[in-house]
Amino acid sequence: MVMPAKARTDRSTVTRERILDAAERLFAEHGVYAVSNRTVAEEAGQGNTAVVGYHFGTKTDLVRAIAARHAEQVEQRRTEMVDAVEGSADVRDWINALVRPGAEYLAESGEPTWHARFSAQVMTDPALREIMSDDALTSPALRRIVDGLNACLPTLPLEVRLERADMGRHLMVQMLAERERALAEGSPTPRATWSDAATGLVDALVGLWLAPTTAPVTAPTKETT
């Protein structure tokens, strides 16, 4: 008997979600390239080990799909915060809009989560890091944050601005991942809540952006944040 089209679609959607759940968890815990499609399929409860490639194509496509499933909600929160601080000359306002949406999303996702650790694993691979950074910069809210920070720091040399953006991205990704890991393992954390952790991270990043400049660096060729 031929399965109705809606039932096939529903089953396909469920399969895709199970694959994304399994892949995110495995990538977060073991790294992207340490995990095979076969392992992802088995973890997702799929007997056909080719199912991952069928639904997502390459491993890079799978990584992008995992990132995209979280991006919409974070982007919505970030847009609301950016709208609220539009025109601000306070660096802290823009850093808040950068950090808090992701922390709030993790707080409301329940425990355990794997998204922060997944992001940290992706950042360790140069090719994937560049792809994810380029994808992130398609976010209108993130572009507005970059513009807002630039407007707050008009005398900061471009090469220093790019360097600090790179430092800040690594600090934000790694600190969120470390807190997520500690919560998953039941280890103590420096801050009691995700909101408090975001406050500490914002404090550190504001200090980073406002630190004095004492030595020149070589300018890269593309802007990041």
Secondary structure as UniProt FT lines:
FT   HELIX           5..30
FT   TURN            33..34
FT   HELIX           37..43
FT   TURN            44..45
FT   TURN            49..50
FT   HELIX           51..56
FT   HELIX           59..85
FT   TURN            86..87
FT   HELIX           91..108
FT   HELIX           115..123
FT   HELIX           126..136
FT   TURN            137..138
FT   HELIX           140..152
FT   TURN            154..155
FT   HELIX           158..185
FT   HELIX           194..210
//
